[in-house]
C-alpha cells in the first residue's frame, strides 16, 4: 500500500494549475511573488498551519496585488492557535484559518501597475 506524500504549501505552489492562476493575476511579478510567499511560510508558525489555509491566504494576497515580502510590508499572513487563543503558547495546534492582514490598500488603489 502506497501512501500519499504529505501536502505542503510548497507542493501546492508547484502545481501547474496554481502557477497558472498566479501568472494570470500577477503577470511578470508572479515568480517573485511565489518566492516571497514560500520564504515567508517556510519558517515560524505558518509552517505549522494548514497548507490549504496558507494557500488561500497567499491567493487572496495575489488577487489583491499585495506583496507578502516583509520588507515591503503590504500584507502578512497570521496563523491562529486554536487550543489557547488567548495565550502565546506553541502547542503545535493551529487552526485551518490563516488571516491576511493588509497594511494599506492605498497603494493598490492609486497606482497603475503593468502586468
N, C-alpha and C positions, 0 to 999 in steps of 0.2 A: 504494500500500500504506500503510495507516494503522498507526501504532504505538500500542501501549497506553501510557497515561500511567504514569509511574513510581509504583510502590507506595510510599506513605509512611505513617507512623503516623497522620498527620492524616487521610489519605483512608480509612484503615481505621476510625478512630474516628468518622468522619462517616457511616458506613454505617448504614442503618436497623436491620438485624439486630443490629449491635454495640450501638447505642444502646438497643435494646430489652432486650438481655441485661444491660447495666449498670443500666438502670432497674429491672429485676426484682431485681437484687442490692442496689442502693444506695438505692432509693426516692427520697426527697426530696433526698438528698445527691448524686445522680447527676451533675447539671450541674457542681457544684463539684469533684467527683472528676475528671471528664473535663478540666476546665480546668486543674486542678493537674497532672494526668498530662501533658497536652500542653506545659505550661510546662517541666516537668522534662526531657522528652525533646527539646525543641526546640534545646537547645544542648549543647555538650560532646561527650563520646564516645558518648553514647546516640544522638545524631543520626546517627552513622556505623554503628550496629549494625543488624542485620537487622530490618526493621519487624515481621515476624511474630513474632520472638522478643521484641521490646519489647512487642508487643500481648499475648503470652502472659503476660509479667510483670505488665502492667497488670491483666489479667483475674484473675490469681492474687491480686493485692493487693485487687481488688474483692471477690472471693469470700471473702477472709479479713477483709473490712471494715477494711483498713489504708489509711491515708492515705499518698499519695506526696508530700505537701506537705513540703518540707524544714523548714519552721517547726514543724510538728507532730512530725516525726521518727519516725513509726511504722515506716516502711519506705523503702527506696530500691532502685533498680534498678542493677545492676552489670554493665557490659559487659566482655568479656574479649578481650584482644589475643591472637590465636592464633598469630601469627608469632613473637613473642618473649614468651611468657607470663611470663618471669622478669624482664623489663625494662620500664621505663616509657617505651616509645617510642611515638610516634604515627605508625605507618606506614600507617594507614588500613585495616588488615586486622583487622576484628573478627568474632568468631565469630557463629554463629547463636544462641548461647546467651547469654541475659541472666538473671542470677540475681536473685531478690528477697531482700533482706536485711531481716529484721524486727528492730526494736529490742526489742520486747516484745509478748507476746501477753496479758499480764496484764489490760490494759485491756479487751480484747475478751472475755475470759472472765468478768470480774467486773461489767461494766456492761451495763445494758439500754439498747438504742437503739431509737428509734422510726423506722420507715421510712415 
